[in-house]
Amino acid sequence: MNRRQFLAVSSAVSSALLLGSCASTTNRYQLPEALVKPDDKLALTNLSIVDVQTGTIRRENCILIQQGRIAQLFTKEDWPSVQADREIDLQGGYVMPGLINAHCHMTAPCSIAVSPAALFSYKRQVERNAEECIKHGVTTVRDMLSVADWVSGVQWLQERMDRGKIAGPRIMRSVAIDINNGYGDMLTNFSTWESWHNVGSIKEARKAVRSSAAGGADAIKLFQQETKLLLPCNDMPLMDKEMVAAVCDEAAKCGLPVAMHHMEIGGLGKGLYGGVNTLEHMVCDAPVPEEALEKLISQGTYVVPTISIPYGYVFPVRGDENWGTESTDFYNNLRSDTLQGFLGEFCEPVFVEGGMDFCRKFSDPDSYEKHHLIPWLCPSIFNAYANQGVANIKALYEAGVKMGCGNDGGVPFVFPGNIGFEMVLLEEAGLQTTDILKMATINNAHIIGMENDLGTVESPKIADLAVFPDNPLETASNALKPSMVLQAGRVVFQA
């Protein structure tokens, strides 16, 4: 049995087990009772509004909300003239727009666990991903590929949220398009036609875009990975630049943005040639050339650097010049100190145990010389990410390239709700806190095409708000733990 056949069989067995039942091992998060009726006016008082565009605190210190939107910003002195049905005193809290994770995978388990218990806990973990987003101030996400969607994909999760079964963020759904025999042929064993199209020609690629648009996609995702990403898989074919351009052209006609996974100069070049709207992750194989920096700026292309990736995947590899540097030591030590705590905070118990076991196993460089049934990410490219990739993030930032904020949450050891940690890592890399807050709010709102409704605290935008005890303008770590979260004017979390 070859690897592709094994994955197909494994997927079928997994789906049969998952369809049977879902063993919940944690208490479900309970939404707070509605404080006001939908048509009532809610006043938030005694607060400081963080203006993410200017990096300052606004003069107004009260917010009036009605029908899920911000109706008015006002000062306490204006309170007698405001007709509100309910007031919530935020006790000096700092109010930001709800955070947006511009790159995550909501239906991936955030860890590795191979056992019947993990299969039976998978659905609950997907629900947990949604709940933890809300509890950490993430009110909107851009899902960059639904996995396991034969049973617990994004559409299943959205239905659970719509029916009020669980709390969760607003989800903008992407559909991936890849060349035949590329990474898509392997990943489609874990997805369906609704999430990923494999194509063999420009004509098929254009048709896939139209089909995705008709199916309700919010974005198109392309895949460019020249360096081997998974062990022990061989190198795989990639779209040429003409097909990339055709996808971008057809997507523009359908009103859909195009995002491209890339980690090398070649992928960056194809993305710029084709005209993608966002480039996901970061070039790791060489410094980004000045010409490419100029094109990124002139074309208005956003880059979503996902700096949490080296945190998850730097591991020792014999003979790897990128291992053992100051940067890989930083991420490796940080993971050693924090991973168990993060797994416990964001994951079901079986994924906590499995994740820690897996991490210990792959901390041994001999692990990469063995044959494994389950493909594992090749650490060499992520060690390069920690070095050249982080250097390129700083170079793009200093050059003035537009950036969004996403963490690739859902992949092992990275969590959709933990966008605050992504912000902390960006700050550690040298980006200014005020710019990072913009990246996670108004910049991301532009990326998902909702800048008129989200991303800033102003009327008449949707009242997605995250309240923090301390000022996030001082340090990104102050945006890790909200004291209250509102989604479309409803209190969905209160510490």
JORA-V818536 format. One record per pair of residues at least 12 apart in sequence whose ideal C-beta (glycine too) atoms are under 6 Angstrom apart, sorted by the first residue. I is the first residue (numbers start at 1). J is the second residue. Records with the same first field share a line. If there is no record, write none. Layout:
I: J / J
//
This chain:
7: 189
8: 189
11: 189
14: 119
15: 150 / 151
17: 119
18: 119 / 122 / 151
19: 151
22: 123 / 124
23: 120 / 121
24: 124
25: 348 / 349
29: 131 / 167
31: 167 / 492
32: 491 / 494
35: 86 / 491
36: 85 / 86
40: 85
41: 66 / 84 / 85
42: 65 / 86
43: 64 / 84 / 87
44: 63 / 88 / 90
45: 62 / 87 / 89
46: 89 / 90 / 91
47: 61 / 90 / 93 / 95
48: 94
49: 95 / 457
50: 94 / 96
52: 437 / 438 / 441 / 442
55: 434
60: 73 / 74 / 75
61: 75 / 76
62: 74 / 76
64: 82
65: 463 / 489
68: 463 / 488 / 489
69: 460 / 462 / 463
70: 459 / 461 / 463
72: 459
90: 467
93: 467 / 483
94: 468 / 471
95: 465 / 467
96: 466
97: 441 / 455 / 456 / 457
98: 139 / 464 / 465 / 466
99: 137 / 138 / 419 / 440 / 466
100: 140 / 444
101: 138 / 141 / 406 / 416 / 419
102: 142 / 304 / 404 / 406 / 444 / 447
103: 144 / 280 / 304 / 306 / 406 / 408
104: 141 / 409 / 410 / 416
105: 145 / 410
106: 129 / 143 / 154 / 416
107: 126 / 146 / 147 / 148 / 152 / 153 / 154
108: 147 / 410
109: 125 / 351
110: 347 / 410 / 415
111: 347 / 351 / 354 / 355 / 412
112: 354 / 355 / 358 / 412
113: 350 / 351 / 354
117: 350
118: 350
121: 348 / 350
123: 152
124: 348
125: 348
126: 152 / 157
127: 166
129: 416
130: 166 / 168
131: 166 / 167
132: 346 / 417
133: 169 / 416 / 417
134: 167 / 485 / 492 / 493
135: 493
136: 417
137: 466 / 482 / 485
138: 169 / 417 / 419
139: 169 / 464 / 487
140: 169 / 170
141: 169 / 171
142: 172 / 448
143: 171 / 173
144: 174 / 221
145: 176
146: 195
147: 190 / 191
149: 191 / 192 / 195
150: 192
154: 171 / 173
158: 171
167: 492
172: 218 / 448
173: 217 / 218
174: 219 / 221
175: 212 / 217
176: 196 / 221
177: 197 / 208
178: 198 / 223
179: 237 / 239
180: 198 / 200
181: 237
182: 236 / 237
183: 223 / 236
184: 196 / 198
185: 198
202: 243 / 246
205: 243 / 246 / 247
206: 246 / 250
209: 247 / 250 / 251
213: 254 / 256
219: 256 / 257 / 259
220: 251 / 256 / 258
221: 259
222: 260
223: 261
224: 238 / 260 / 262 / 267 / 270
226: 264 / 266
227: 381
228: 378
230: 375
231: 376 / 378
233: 375
241: 270 / 273
244: 270 / 274
245: 274
248: 274 / 275 / 276
257: 277
258: 276 / 277
259: 278 / 280
260: 276 / 279
261: 280
262: 279
263: 281 / 284
264: 285
265: 283 / 286
268: 283 / 292
272: 295
278: 302 / 304 / 447
279: 303
280: 304
281: 306
282: 305 / 389 / 392 / 393
283: 392
284: 381 / 384 / 385 / 388 / 389
288: 392 / 395
293: 399
296: 401
297: 400 / 401
302: 402 / 404 / 447
303: 396 / 401 / 403
304: 404 / 406
305: 393
306: 406 / 407 / 408
307: 425 / 426
308: 407 / 414 / 422
309: 385 / 408
310: 331 / 382 / 385 / 386
311: 331 / 335
312: 413 / 414
313: 377 / 379 / 382
314: 328 / 331 / 332 / 382 / 383 / 386
315: 362 / 379
316: 365
317: 365 / 379 / 380
318: 365
320: 380 / 383
322: 383 / 384 / 387
323: 383
325: 387
327: 386 / 387
328: 383 / 386
331: 386
340: 356
343: 355
346: 415
390: 429
393: 429
394: 429 / 430
397: 431
403: 439
404: 439 / 443 / 444 / 447
405: 439 / 440 / 444
407: 419 / 422
420: 479 / 480
423: 436 / 440 / 476 / 479
424: 476 / 477
427: 476
433: 476
436: 476
441: 455
442: 455 / 456
462: 488
463: 486 / 489
464: 487
465: 486
466: 482 / 485
467: 482 / 483 / 484
468: 482
469: 483
483: 495
//
